[in-house]
Amino acid sequence: MDTELDFDKMAGLIPAVVQDSSTGEVLMVGFMNRPALERTLQGGYVTFYSRTRNQLWTKGETSGNRLRLLSAQTDCDRDTMLLQVQVEGDGLVCHRGTRSCFTEAVPFATAGAQPAPSAEEIR
Amino acid sequence: MDTELDFDKMAGLIPAVVQDSSTGEVLMVGFMNRPALERTLQGGYVTFYSRTRNQLWTKGETSGNRLRLLSAQTDCDRDTMLLQVQVEGDGLVCHRGTRSCFTEAVPFATAGAQPAPSAEEIR
């Protein structure tokens, strides 16, 4: 199945979105080459390809906060993965000690009649 | 704010995950260059950079299914965006006529005592 994915668009890599299966929270985005995807699908725990270290990297292998795969989908272009997981260990995915890596709000102008976000919301 | 994002890791692009604000469903992943991100943040509707057409592309500009930005976060590396949106129009984000682009289940071996997914689940 994974051989049908399109690794060509990004020089052998595809983005993989990791979502908490129980809450729907998006926890992180990593990249996978074909071996990383195969290890993930065969081992049942999320393994990325580290672009900076140039090696496979099973998330949580040192911290214990491994990402156990519960379901996996690809998209209409077959060039991205979406992974629903259960976080093991203390449940903190980000190395900064938060559940999700997406903790920093980015401010933006609002469209239509949407009120502007408060200073607290865009902190 | 967007100038603090790291566009260097991927030759001027960052992945952007689009999530339905009300359901938490991940709808699609696209790529943004700096102008696409600026247009998104200033205009309040999600604009990607199309790698195949080599141009900015405001999602839904022809179909009417635009993605109205409700909140935006970046991650700990500042090299990915997560966007919560409300889908306008008929709410179908994928050109195949589904709400999400992630409709194709990818089968995998299960870790630990997790039962194997049924044929229906991995359809």
gemmi code that builds the backbone of each chain (N, CA, C; Angstrom):
import gemmi

chains = {
    "A": [
        ("MET", (0.838, -1.209, 0.000), (0.000, 0.000, 0.000), (0.868, 1.252, 0.000)),
        ("ASP", (1.896, 1.282, 0.878), (2.687, 2.509, 0.969), (3.448, 2.794, -0.328)),
        ("THR", (3.701, 1.749, -1.102), (4.402, 1.968, -2.365), (3.556, 2.775, -3.342)),
        ("GLU", (2.258, 2.870, -3.071), (1.407, 3.666, -3.950), (1.443, 5.141, -3.586)),
        ("LEU", (2.071, 5.469, -2.466), (2.134, 6.880, -2.081), (3.127, 7.619, -2.963)),
        ("ASP", (2.925, 8.929, -3.069), (3.736, 9.747, -3.964), (4.850, 10.443, -3.166)),
        ("PHE", (6.034, 9.844, -3.205), (7.175, 10.432, -2.506), (7.981, 11.353, -3.423)),
        ("ASP", (7.554, 11.500, -4.658), (8.382, 12.213, -5.632), (8.266, 13.729, -5.549)),
        ("LYS", (7.136, 14.215, -5.055), (6.909, 15.666, -5.072), (7.884, 16.410, -4.194)),
        ("MET", (8.392, 15.703, -3.152), (9.220, 16.406, -2.182), (10.512, 15.652, -1.923)),
        ("ALA", (11.148, 15.210, -3.008), (12.487, 14.601, -2.904), (12.509, 13.436, -1.921)),
        ("GLY", (11.491, 12.574, -1.993), (11.502, 11.366, -1.187), (10.802, 11.479, 0.146)),
        ("LEU", (10.204, 12.624, 0.426), (9.544, 12.828, 1.711), (8.063, 13.156, 1.523)),
        ("ILE", (7.279, 12.788, 2.535), (5.896, 13.259, 2.601), (5.648, 13.804, 4.008)),
        ("PRO", (4.812, 14.836, 4.114), (4.442, 15.311, 5.447), (3.472, 14.336, 6.108)),
        ("ALA", (3.594, 14.193, 7.415), (2.690, 13.335, 8.183), (2.127, 14.145, 9.348)),
        ("VAL", (0.817, 14.286, 9.365), (0.124, 15.023, 10.419), (-0.284, 14.046, 11.501)),
        ("VAL", (0.075, 14.349, 12.741), (-0.260, 13.465, 13.863), (-1.374, 14.110, 14.677)),
        ("GLN", (-2.454, 13.360, 14.822), (-3.651, 13.864, 15.497), (-3.987, 12.961, 16.674)),
        ("ASP", (-4.320, 13.572, 17.809), (-4.755, 12.792, 18.970), (-6.087, 12.122, 18.648)),
        ("SER", (-6.123, 10.809, 18.772), (-7.312, 10.071, 18.362), (-8.529, 10.406, 19.216)),
        ("SER", (-8.316, 10.722, 20.472), (-9.466, 10.910, 21.358), (-9.975, 12.348, 21.352)),
        ("THR", (-9.077, 13.319, 21.163), (-9.500, 14.719, 21.236), (-9.566, 15.407, 19.887)),
        ("GLY", (-8.919, 14.854, 18.876), (-8.861, 15.520, 17.575), (-7.785, 16.579, 17.484)),
        ("GLU", (-7.074, 16.807, 18.587), (-6.036, 17.837, 18.594), (-4.885, 17.450, 17.651)),
        ("VAL", (-4.438, 18.398, 16.833), (-3.267, 18.154, 15.998), (-2.031, 18.353, 16.868)),
        ("LEU", (-1.223, 17.305, 16.975), (-0.113, 17.314, 17.929), (1.192, 17.780, 17.297)),
        ("MET", (1.466, 17.330, 16.095), (2.703, 17.704, 15.421), (2.623, 17.323, 13.950)),
        ("VAL", (3.572, 17.853, 13.188), (3.758, 17.453, 11.797), (5.215, 17.053, 11.639)),
        ("GLY", (5.448, 15.882, 11.059), (6.805, 15.453, 10.756), (6.886, 15.015, 9.308)),
        ("PHE", (8.058, 14.571, 8.914), (8.225, 14.092, 7.544), (8.631, 12.629, 7.565)),
        ("MET", (8.188, 11.920, 6.553), (8.524, 10.502, 6.422), (9.108, 10.240, 5.038)),
        ("ASN", (10.181, 9.469, 5.015), (10.582, 8.855, 3.754), (9.942, 7.458, 3.718)),
        ("ARG", (10.190, 6.717, 2.685), (9.525, 5.426, 2.551), (9.877, 4.481, 3.707)),
        ("PRO", (11.159, 4.377, 4.116), (11.460, 3.497, 5.257), (10.765, 3.929, 6.553)),
        ("ALA", (10.643, 5.230, 6.771), (9.963, 5.707, 7.983), (8.494, 5.314, 7.953)),
        ("LEU", (7.878, 5.468, 6.811), (6.466, 5.083, 6.704), (6.313, 3.575, 6.902)),
        ("GLU", (7.201, 2.811, 6.293), (7.109, 1.351, 6.447), (7.284, 0.935, 7.894)),
        ("ARG", (8.245, 1.541, 8.568), (8.439, 1.188, 9.971), (7.208, 1.567, 10.797)),
        ("THR", (6.624, 2.716, 10.482), (5.419, 3.155, 11.192), (4.276, 2.166, 10.988)),
        ("LEU", (4.071, 1.775, 9.747), (2.935, 0.898, 9.449), (3.174, -0.518, 9.955)),
        ("GLN", (4.422, -0.941, 9.939), (4.707, -2.310, 10.384), (4.834, -2.400, 11.906)),
        ("GLY", (5.390, -1.356, 12.520), (5.637, -1.416, 13.954), (4.512, -0.862, 14.798)),
        ("GLY", (3.659, -0.055, 14.188), (2.528, 0.486, 14.919), (2.854, 1.690, 15.781)),
        ("TYR", (4.080, 2.208, 15.645), (4.450, 3.442, 16.341), (5.038, 4.417, 15.313)),
        ("VAL", (4.743, 5.702, 15.500), (5.105, 6.699, 14.489), (6.614, 6.916, 14.442)),
        ("THR", (7.178, 6.712, 13.266), (8.596, 6.959, 12.996), (8.704, 7.981, 11.872)),
        ("PHE", (9.492, 9.020, 12.131), (9.720, 10.053, 11.127), (11.110, 9.905, 10.533)),
        ("TYR", (11.346, 10.693, 9.498), (12.699, 10.883, 8.986), (13.143, 12.275, 9.437)),
        ("SER", (14.211, 12.337, 10.189), (14.707, 13.623, 10.654), (15.537, 14.283, 9.556)),
        ("ARG", (15.074, 15.442, 9.085), (15.786, 16.141, 8.018), (17.087, 16.732, 8.530)),
        ("THR", (17.128, 17.082, 9.807), (18.357, 17.691, 10.338), (19.391, 16.629, 10.696)),
        ("ARG", (18.926, 15.472, 11.211), (19.873, 14.428, 11.600), (20.076, 13.388, 10.506)),
        ("ASN", (19.253, 13.472, 9.466), (19.378, 12.568, 8.326), (19.275, 11.101, 8.732)),
        ("GLN", (18.293, 10.809, 9.587), (18.095, 9.421, 10.014), (16.659, 9.204, 10.470)),
        ("LEU", (16.281, 7.944, 10.566), (14.953, 7.618, 11.087), (14.892, 7.982, 12.566)),
        ("TRP", (13.699, 8.304, 13.002), (13.523, 8.811, 14.351), (12.136, 8.398, 14.837)),
        ("THR", (12.125, 7.396, 15.730), (10.853, 6.966, 16.305), (10.511, 7.908, 17.446)),
        ("LYS", (9.485, 8.684, 17.232), (9.077, 9.704, 18.200), (8.849, 9.068, 19.572)),
        ("GLY", (9.503, 9.595, 20.599), (9.275, 9.120, 21.959), (10.149, 7.961, 22.374)),
        ("GLU", (11.107, 7.573, 21.536), (11.902, 6.389, 21.883), (12.793, 6.651, 23.102)),
        ("THR", (13.121, 7.889, 23.350), (13.873, 8.179, 24.582), (12.953, 8.681, 25.699)),
        ("SER", (11.983, 9.538, 25.360), (11.105, 10.110, 26.397), (10.044, 9.122, 26.865)),
        ("GLY", (9.766, 8.107, 26.052), (8.676, 7.187, 26.395), (7.327, 7.641, 25.862)),
        ("ASN", (7.255, 8.853, 25.367), (5.994, 9.368, 24.847), (5.817, 8.952, 23.386)),
        ("ARG", (5.769, 7.661, 23.198), (5.617, 7.155, 21.837), (4.197, 7.398, 21.333)),
        ("LEU", (4.063, 7.406, 20.015), (2.783, 7.673, 19.374), (2.261, 6.362, 18.781)),
        ("ARG", (1.316, 5.760, 19.485), (0.790, 4.473, 19.020), (-0.258, 4.716, 17.934)),
        ("LEU", (-0.055, 4.106, 16.804), (-0.905, 4.335, 15.641), (-2.247, 3.637, 15.805)),
        ("LEU", (-3.327, 4.402, 15.669), (-4.662, 3.820, 15.757), (-5.373, 3.811, 14.417)),
        ("SER", (-5.087, 4.798, 13.574), (-5.619, 4.754, 12.211), (-4.771, 5.658, 11.335)),
        ("ALA", (-4.824, 5.406, 10.048), (-3.974, 6.130, 9.103), (-4.724, 6.329, 7.800)),
        ("GLN", (-4.644, 7.552, 7.299), (-5.261, 7.844, 6.002), (-4.288, 8.627, 5.129)),
        ("THR", (-4.463, 8.487, 3.826), (-3.759, 9.378, 2.912), (-4.795, 10.242, 2.195)),
        ("ASP", (-4.296, 11.257, 1.497), (-5.222, 12.210, 0.890), (-5.409, 11.930, -0.596)),
        ("CYS", (-6.179, 12.782, -1.232), (-6.577, 12.554, -2.623), (-5.375, 12.572, -3.570)),
        ("ASP", (-4.319, 13.270, -3.205), (-3.100, 13.283, -4.027), (-2.127, 12.169, -3.630)),
        ("ARG", (-2.392, 11.507, -2.557), (-1.538, 10.427, -2.032), (-0.120, 10.915, -1.743)),
        ("ASP", (-0.023, 12.169, -1.314), (1.303, 12.716, -1.008), (1.398, 13.255, 0.420)),
        ("THR", (0.431, 12.879, 1.257), (0.423, 13.305, 2.659), (-0.226, 12.205, 3.487)),
        ("MET", (0.241, 12.058, 4.741), (-0.383, 11.088, 5.636), (-1.039, 11.821, 6.805)),
        ("LEU", (-2.154, 11.266, 7.257), (-2.811, 11.717, 8.478), (-2.877, 10.513, 9.411)),
        ("LEU", (-2.328, 10.683, 10.625), (-2.211, 9.568, 11.563), (-2.935, 9.895, 12.860)),
        ("GLN", (-3.906, 9.059, 13.228), (-4.540, 9.214, 14.542), (-3.803, 8.309, 15.517)),
        ("VAL", (-3.428, 8.892, 16.647), (-2.587, 8.161, 17.587), (-3.105, 8.269, 19.015)),
        ("GLN", (-2.562, 7.369, 19.849), (-2.680, 7.515, 21.293), (-1.272, 7.795, 21.811)),
        ("VAL", (-1.113, 8.866, 22.572), (0.203, 9.209, 23.091), (0.474, 8.396, 24.345)),
        ("GLU", (1.590, 7.697, 24.363), (1.955, 6.935, 25.556), (2.786, 7.814, 26.506)),
        ("GLY", (3.228, 7.232, 27.606), (4.027, 7.988, 28.564), (3.199, 9.068, 29.232)),
        ("ASP", (3.788, 10.241, 29.400), (3.076, 11.311, 30.095), (2.202, 12.143, 29.170)),
        ("GLY", (2.139, 11.754, 27.901), (1.197, 12.402, 26.988), (1.673, 13.722, 26.426)),
        ("LEU", (2.907, 14.092, 26.743), (3.426, 15.382, 26.280), (4.261, 15.145, 25.031)),
        ("VAL", (3.755, 15.581, 23.901), (4.415, 15.288, 22.627), (5.563, 16.257, 22.356)),
        ("CYS", (5.383, 17.502, 22.721), (6.385, 18.516, 22.363), (7.545, 18.511, 23.357)),
        ("HIS", (8.732, 18.717, 22.831), (9.914, 18.746, 23.699), (9.870, 19.933, 24.664)),
        ("ARG", (8.946, 20.866, 24.399), (8.790, 21.991, 25.321), (7.875, 21.661, 26.496)),
        ("GLY", (7.365, 20.439, 26.526), (6.553, 20.018, 27.669), (5.072, 20.290, 27.518)),
        ("THR", (4.616, 20.409, 26.276), (3.185, 20.602, 26.033), (2.644, 19.401, 25.262)),
        ("ARG", (1.323, 19.240, 25.320), (0.701, 18.115, 24.611), (0.936, 18.222, 23.110)),
        ("SER", (0.754, 19.425, 22.573), (0.899, 19.646, 21.134), (2.075, 20.560, 20.867)),
        ("CYS", (2.673, 20.419, 19.691), (3.723, 21.366, 19.291), (3.136, 22.695, 18.827)),
        ("PHE", (1.840, 22.719, 18.537), (1.225, 23.941, 17.995), (0.654, 24.785, 19.134)),
        ("THR", (1.522, 25.535, 19.759), (1.083, 26.303, 20.924), (1.169, 27.811, 20.705)),
        ("GLU", (1.767, 28.218, 19.596), (2.024, 29.646, 19.414), (1.029, 30.257, 18.431)),
        ("ALA", (0.106, 31.071, 18.943), (-0.904, 31.685, 18.085), (-0.264, 32.695, 17.142)),
        ("VAL", (-0.742, 32.718, 15.908), (-0.283, 33.680, 14.911), (-1.441, 34.635, 14.640)),
        ("PRO", (-1.229, 35.936, 14.837), (-2.343, 36.884, 14.646), (-2.657, 37.093, 13.178)),
        ("PHE", (-3.899, 37.468, 12.905), (-4.296, 37.685, 11.510), (-5.455, 38.663, 11.470)),
        ("ALA", (-5.633, 39.287, 10.289), (-6.793, 40.141, 10.065), (-7.996, 39.242, 9.875)),
        ("THR", (-9.161, 39.665, 10.335), (-10.337, 38.810, 10.251), (-11.145, 39.145, 9.005)),
        ("ALA", (-11.808, 38.124, 8.465), (-12.623, 38.298, 7.268), (-14.066, 38.530, 7.664)),
        ("GLY", (-14.768, 39.316, 6.879), (-16.192, 39.525, 7.099), (-16.458, 40.204, 8.427)),
        ("ALA", (-17.507, 39.748, 9.115), (-17.955, 40.418, 10.328), (-17.334, 39.824, 11.581)),
        ("GLN", (-16.385, 38.923, 11.391), (-15.732, 38.287, 12.537), (-15.041, 39.357, 13.385)),
        ("PRO", (-15.287, 39.389, 14.696), (-14.595, 40.381, 15.525), (-13.103, 40.092, 15.592)),
        ("ALA", (-12.327, 41.148, 15.775), (-10.875, 40.981, 15.881), (-10.552, 40.175, 17.129)),
        ("PRO", (-9.541, 39.320, 17.067), (-9.168, 38.562, 18.259), (-8.656, 39.507, 19.342)),
        ("SER", (-8.904, 39.136, 20.572), (-8.435, 39.965, 21.675), (-6.933, 39.817, 21.825)),
        ("ALA", (-6.346, 40.746, 22.560), (-4.904, 40.693, 22.781), (-4.522, 39.361, 23.439)),
        ("GLU", (-5.427, 38.867, 24.283), (-5.132, 37.625, 24.978), (-5.131, 36.446, 24.004)),
        ("GLU", (-6.092, 36.497, 23.046), (-6.188, 35.395, 22.092), (-4.977, 35.340, 21.160)),
        ("ILE", (-4.430, 36.504, 20.835), (-3.331, 36.518, 19.872), (-1.981, 36.642, 20.565)),
        ("ARG", (-1.972, 36.476, 21.864), (-0.753, 36.566, 22.640), (0.398, 35.847, 21.946)),
    ],
    "B": [
        ("MET", (4.859, 39.180, 12.108), (4.855, 37.869, 12.749), (5.272, 36.776, 11.771)),
        ("ASP", (4.720, 36.813, 10.552), (5.019, 35.712, 9.630), (6.493, 35.714, 9.228)),
        ("THR", (7.129, 36.878, 9.340), (8.541, 36.932, 8.972), (9.396, 36.123, 9.945)),
        ("GLU", (8.837, 35.782, 11.099), (9.591, 34.968, 12.052), (9.489, 33.482, 11.730)),
        ("LEU", (8.626, 33.128, 10.803), (8.500, 31.712, 10.458), (9.708, 31.266, 9.651)),
        ("ASP", (9.977, 29.964, 9.717), (11.164, 29.413, 9.066), (10.788, 28.816, 7.709)),
        ("PHE", (11.020, 29.591, 6.679), (10.718, 29.123, 5.320), (11.942, 28.466, 4.672)),
        ("ASP", (13.035, 28.418, 5.384), (14.291, 27.981, 4.762), (14.422, 26.464, 4.649)),
        ("LYS", (13.754, 25.742, 5.551), (13.960, 24.289, 5.574), (13.466, 23.609, 4.306)),
        ("MET", (12.497, 24.258, 3.657), (11.890, 23.578, 2.515), (11.830, 24.494, 1.308)),
        ("ALA", (12.951, 25.165, 1.054), (13.085, 25.971, -0.163), (11.959, 26.986, -0.317)),
        ("GLY", (11.649, 27.673, 0.797), (10.674, 28.756, 0.710), (9.247, 28.359, 1.008)),
        ("LEU", (9.025, 27.109, 1.362), (7.657, 26.638, 1.623), (7.526, 26.105, 3.043)),
        ("ILE", (6.321, 26.209, 3.580), (5.990, 25.522, 4.825), (4.677, 24.762, 4.610)),
        ("PRO", (4.538, 23.606, 5.247), (3.248, 22.913, 5.184), (2.220, 23.629, 6.055)),
        ("ALA", (0.977, 23.611, 5.606), (-0.121, 24.207, 6.374), (-1.241, 23.182, 6.491)),
        ("VAL", (-1.556, 22.826, 7.733), (-2.608, 21.850, 8.018), (-3.906, 22.608, 8.239)),
        ("VAL", (-4.949, 22.216, 7.531), (-6.244, 22.877, 7.657), (-7.185, 21.965, 8.423)),
        ("GLN", (-7.721, 22.509, 9.519), (-8.572, 21.727, 10.412), (-9.933, 22.408, 10.536)),
        ("ASP", (-10.996, 21.630, 10.490), (-12.338, 22.169, 10.683), (-12.476, 22.641, 12.126)),
        ("SER", (-12.804, 23.905, 12.287), (-12.833, 24.489, 13.631), (-13.893, 23.846, 14.520)),
        ("SER", (-14.999, 23.432, 13.950), (-16.086, 22.931, 14.789), (-15.959, 21.445, 15.078)),
        ("THR", (-15.418, 20.674, 14.164), (-15.365, 19.221, 14.370), (-13.970, 18.704, 14.699)),
        ("GLY", (-12.930, 19.483, 14.414), (-11.567, 19.006, 14.618), (-11.054, 18.149, 13.467)),
        ("GLU", (-11.897, 17.903, 12.496), (-11.472, 17.061, 11.361), (-10.360, 17.752, 10.565)),
        ("VAL", (-9.310, 17.002, 10.239), (-8.266, 17.541, 9.370), (-8.759, 17.439, 7.934)),
        ("LEU", (-8.835, 18.575, 7.269), (-9.469, 18.637, 5.952), (-8.474, 18.477, 4.810)),
        ("MET", (-7.319, 19.114, 4.948), (-6.317, 19.031, 3.883), (-4.993, 19.578, 4.392)),
        ("VAL", (-3.945, 19.313, 3.629), (-2.636, 19.912, 3.872), (-2.192, 20.553, 2.569)),
        ("GLY", (-1.766, 21.806, 2.656), (-1.216, 22.476, 1.491), (0.105, 23.109, 1.845)),
        ("PHE", (0.714, 23.782, 0.887), (1.976, 24.458, 1.146), (1.820, 25.953, 0.938)),
        ("MET", (2.555, 26.698, 1.735), (2.530, 28.158, 1.626), (3.943, 28.684, 1.468)),
        ("ASN", (4.111, 29.627, 0.538), (5.318, 30.438, 0.573), (4.977, 31.704, 1.380)),
        ("ARG", (5.913, 32.600, 1.500), (5.656, 33.773, 2.336), (4.471, 34.604, 1.820)),
        ("PRO", (4.394, 34.875, 0.501), (3.238, 35.648, 0.025), (1.899, 34.937, 0.278)),
        ("ALA", (1.866, 33.624, 0.169), (0.619, 32.891, 0.435), (0.214, 33.041, 1.890)),
        ("LEU", (1.186, 32.936, 2.791), (0.874, 33.094, 4.209), (0.409, 34.519, 4.496)),
        ("GLU", (1.072, 35.492, 3.897), (0.673, 36.885, 4.130), (-0.741, 37.140, 3.623)),
        ("ARG", (-1.041, 36.616, 2.444), (-2.393, 36.821, 1.922), (-3.421, 36.141, 2.830)),
        ("THR", (-3.081, 34.963, 3.336), (-3.985, 34.251, 4.235), (-4.243, 35.056, 5.508)),
        ("LEU", (-3.162, 35.561, 6.087), (-3.301, 36.266, 7.366), (-3.965, 37.636, 7.176)),
        ("GLN", (-3.707, 38.256, 6.046), (-4.292, 39.583, 5.824), (-5.725, 39.502, 5.310)),
        ("GLY", (-5.992, 38.494, 4.470), (-7.315, 38.406, 3.859), (-8.305, 37.567, 4.643)),
        ("GLY", (-7.797, 36.705, 5.519), (-8.693, 35.899, 6.335), (-9.231, 34.664, 5.641)),
        ("TYR", (-8.733, 34.392, 4.444), (-9.092, 33.152, 3.739), (-7.815, 32.421, 3.344)),
        ("VAL", (-7.859, 31.096, 3.420), (-6.639, 30.310, 3.218), (-6.186, 30.360, 1.759)),
        ("THR", (-4.942, 30.788, 1.562), (-4.307, 30.818, 0.246), (-3.042, 29.975, 0.304)),
        ("PHE", (-2.913, 29.052, -0.637), (-1.730, 28.206, -0.724), (-0.843, 28.659, -1.880)),
        ("TYR", (0.331, 28.057, -1.909), (1.177, 28.157, -3.095), (1.098, 26.812, -3.815)),
        ("SER", (0.642, 26.836, -5.043), (0.531, 25.597, -5.806), (1.886, 25.232, -6.388)),
        ("ARG", (2.410, 24.081, -5.947), (3.713, 23.644, -6.443), (3.636, 23.209, -7.894)),
        ("THR", (2.491, 22.707, -8.317), (2.383, 22.246, -9.707), (2.123, 23.420, -10.667)),
        ("ARG", (1.341, 24.401, -10.209), (1.023, 25.532, -11.093), (1.945, 26.724, -10.863)),
        ("ASN", (2.761, 26.631, -9.795), (3.722, 27.678, -9.501), (3.066, 29.042, -9.333)),
        ("GLN", (1.966, 29.064, -8.585), (1.285, 30.335, -8.347), (0.455, 30.252, -7.070)),
        ("LEU", (0.081, 31.418, -6.545), (-0.800, 31.448, -5.384), (-2.166, 30.907, -5.782)),
        ("TRP", (-2.836, 30.337, -4.781), (-4.092, 29.654, -5.053), (-4.956, 29.767, -3.805)),
        ("THR", (-5.977, 30.628, -3.902), (-6.917, 30.763, -2.790), (-7.931, 29.634, -2.894)),
        ("LYS", (-7.851, 28.739, -1.943), (-8.712, 27.550, -1.952), (-10.168, 27.964, -2.019)),
        ("GLY", (-10.909, 27.435, -2.978), (-12.342, 27.695, -3.086), (-12.699, 28.915, -3.886)),
        ("GLU", (-11.738, 29.555, -4.525), (-12.066, 30.800, -5.217), (-12.977, 30.546, -6.421)),
        ("THR", (-12.928, 29.355, -6.964), (-13.874, 29.049, -8.051), (-15.083, 28.263, -7.541)),
        ("SER", (-14.845, 27.310, -6.626), (-15.956, 26.473, -6.136), (-16.834, 27.202, -5.127)),
        ("GLY", (-16.304, 28.247, -4.511), (-17.042, 28.932, -3.451), (-16.786, 28.334, -2.079)),
        ("ASN", (-16.135, 27.195, -2.032), (-15.861, 26.542, -0.748), (-14.578, 27.105, -0.144)),
        ("ARG", (-14.634, 28.389, 0.130), (-13.454, 29.031, 0.707), (-13.280, 28.622, 2.155)),
        ("LEU", (-12.048, 28.761, 2.642), (-11.712, 28.369, 4.006), (-11.489, 29.631, 4.829)),
        ("ARG", (-12.486, 29.975, 5.623), (-12.385, 31.205, 6.415), (-11.580, 30.932, 7.668)),
        ("LEU", (-10.549, 31.718, 7.848), (-9.610, 31.499, 8.947), (-10.214, 31.940, 10.274)),
        ("LEU", (-10.223, 31.047, 11.250), (-10.734, 31.376, 12.580), (-9.624, 31.429, 13.623)),
        ("SER", (-8.582, 30.608, 13.448), (-7.417, 30.736, 14.326), (-6.216, 30.098, 13.636)),
        ("ALA", (-5.036, 30.495, 14.063), (-3.807, 30.049, 13.403), (-2.717, 29.898, 14.445)),
        ("GLN", (-2.012, 28.780, 14.347), (-0.877, 28.557, 15.247), (0.318, 28.066, 14.437)),
        ("THR", (1.495, 28.331, 14.978), (2.687, 27.691, 14.443), (3.258, 26.773, 15.521)),
        ("ASP", (4.219, 25.946, 15.107), (4.724, 24.939, 16.040), (6.057, 25.368, 16.649)),
        ("CYS", (6.612, 24.489, 17.445), (7.801, 24.826, 18.222), (9.009, 25.126, 17.320)),
        ("ASP", (9.031, 24.576, 16.130), (10.118, 24.859, 15.180), (9.808, 26.062, 14.290)),
        ("ARG", (8.577, 26.529, 14.341), (8.123, 27.648, 13.508), (8.279, 27.347, 12.019)),
        ("ASP", (8.097, 26.098, 11.653), (8.224, 25.739, 10.238), (6.965, 25.056, 9.697)),
        ("THR", (5.862, 25.153, 10.438), (4.590, 24.560, 10.014), (3.459, 25.433, 10.551)),
        ("MET", (2.357, 25.503, 9.799), (1.185, 26.233, 10.270), (0.029, 25.257, 10.489)),
        ("LEU", (-0.767, 25.562, 11.505), (-2.022, 24.857, 11.748), (-3.130, 25.906, 11.709)),
        ("LEU", (-4.118, 25.675, 10.850), (-5.164, 26.668, 10.629), (-6.533, 26.070, 10.934)),
        ("GLN", (-7.259, 26.677, 11.868), (-8.639, 26.263, 12.098), (-9.546, 27.139, 11.237)),
        ("VAL", (-10.434, 26.491, 10.507), (-11.248, 27.228, 9.542), (-12.715, 26.845, 9.645)),
        ("GLN", (-13.529, 27.721, 9.035), (-14.909, 27.375, 8.738), (-15.004, 27.269, 7.218)),
        ("VAL", (-15.525, 26.161, 6.738), (-15.637, 25.971, 5.292), (-16.905, 26.662, 4.802)),
        ("GLU", (-16.763, 27.534, 3.812), (-17.933, 28.187, 3.236), (-18.488, 27.342, 2.092)),
        ("GLY", (-19.518, 27.840, 1.437), (-20.119, 27.104, 0.317), (-20.773, 25.828, 0.789)),
        ("ASP", (-20.616, 24.767, 0.033), (-21.286, 23.508, 0.390), (-20.472, 22.672, 1.370)),
        ("GLY", (-19.342, 23.190, 1.820), (-18.590, 22.527, 2.877), (-17.731, 21.368, 2.409)),
        ("LEU", (-17.677, 21.162, 1.114), (-16.895, 20.042, 0.575), (-15.537, 20.573, 0.133)),
        ("VAL", (-14.509, 20.224, 0.869), (-13.184, 20.780, 0.610), (-12.484, 20.056, -0.535)),
        ("CYS", (-12.674, 18.750, -0.618), (-11.917, 17.976, -1.608), (-12.583, 18.031, -2.978)),
        ("HIS", (-11.741, 18.079, -4.002), (-12.279, 18.138, -5.365), (-13.009, 16.850, -5.728)),
        ("ARG", (-12.838, 15.823, -4.880), (-13.582, 14.591, -5.122), (-14.978, 14.618, -4.518)),
        ("GLY", (-15.331, 15.730, -3.890), (-16.684, 15.849, -3.362), (-16.857, 15.357, -1.945)),
        ("THR", (-15.774, 15.326, -1.187), (-15.866, 14.929, 0.218), (-15.464, 16.119, 1.099)),
        ("ARG", (-15.856, 16.059, 2.363), (-15.530, 17.141, 3.290), (-14.019, 17.263, 3.458)),
        ("SER", (-13.347, 16.135, 3.614), (-11.902, 16.121, 3.834), (-11.217, 15.451, 2.653)),
        ("CYS", (-9.963, 15.829, 2.433), (-9.165, 15.131, 1.412), (-8.656, 13.788, 1.930)),
        ("PHE", (-8.689, 13.594, 3.234), (-8.126, 12.367, 3.818), (-9.211, 11.301, 3.953)),
        ("THR", (-9.479, 10.618, 2.872), (-10.570, 9.652, 2.872), (-10.082, 8.222, 2.666)),
        ("GLU", (-8.813, 8.070, 2.346), (-8.332, 6.739, 1.971), (-7.536, 6.107, 3.109)),
        ("ALA", (-8.114, 5.104, 3.754), (-7.448, 4.432, 4.865), (-6.228, 3.665, 4.373)),
        ("VAL", (-5.167, 3.726, 5.155), (-3.938, 2.982, 4.863), (-3.814, 1.888, 5.918)),
        ("PRO", (-3.757, 0.625, 5.519), (-3.692, -0.460, 6.497), (-2.325, -0.536, 7.161)),
        ("PHE", (-2.307, -1.072, 8.370), (-1.047, -1.170, 9.106), (-1.128, -2.317, 10.098)),
        ("ALA", (0.056, -2.801, 10.490), (0.132, -3.790, 11.558), (-0.131, -3.079, 12.871)),
        ("THR", (-0.783, -3.755, 13.801), (-1.118, -3.100, 15.057), (-0.080, -3.403, 16.126)),
        ("ALA", (0.125, -2.444, 17.024), (1.095, -2.601, 18.115), (0.391, -3.122, 19.349)),
        ("GLY", (1.089, -3.924, 20.108), (0.558, -4.396, 21.382), (-0.673, -5.255, 21.182)),
        ("ALA", (-1.657, -5.085, 22.045), (-2.819, -5.967, 22.045), (-3.959, -5.420, 21.197)),
        ("GLN", (-3.693, -4.345, 20.494), (-4.736, -3.732, 19.661), (-5.214, -4.738, 18.609)),
        ("PRO", (-6.515, -4.965, 18.503), (-6.985, -5.904, 17.483), (-6.752, -5.346, 16.080)),
        ("ALA", (-6.585, -6.256, 15.120), (-6.392, -5.823, 13.742), (-7.654, -5.120, 13.255)),
        ("PRO", (-7.499, -4.083, 12.437), (-8.694, -3.406, 11.923), (-9.471, -4.347, 11.003)),
        ("SER", (-10.777, -4.211, 11.041), (-11.597, -5.047, 10.182), (-11.449, -4.606, 8.740)),
        ("ALA", (-11.898, -5.477, 7.838), (-11.802, -5.146, 6.405), (-12.562, -3.854, 6.124)),
        ("GLU", (-13.655, -3.656, 6.850), (-14.454, -2.461, 6.606), (-13.691, -1.210, 7.054)),
        ("GLU", (-12.996, -1.343, 8.188), (-12.278, -0.185, 8.709), (-11.123, 0.229, 7.797)),
        ("ILE", (-10.521, -0.754, 7.128), (-9.379, -0.412, 6.284), (-9.752, -0.320, 4.823)),
        ("ARG", (-11.062, -0.343, 4.561), (-11.574, -0.283, 3.194), (-10.874, 0.852, 2.429)),
    ],
}
model = gemmi.Model(1)
for chain_id, residues in chains.items():
    chain = gemmi.Chain(chain_id)
    for i, (resn, *xyz) in enumerate(residues, 1):
        res = gemmi.Residue()
        res.name, res.seqid = resn, gemmi.SeqId(i, " ")
        for name, pos in zip(("N", "CA", "C"), xyz):
            atom = gemmi.Atom()
            atom.name, atom.element = name, gemmi.Element(name[0])
            atom.pos, atom.b_iso = gemmi.Position(*pos), 0.0
            res.add_atom(atom)
        chain.add_residue(res)
    model.add_chain(chain)
structure = gemmi.Structure()
structure.add_model(model)
structure.setup_entities()
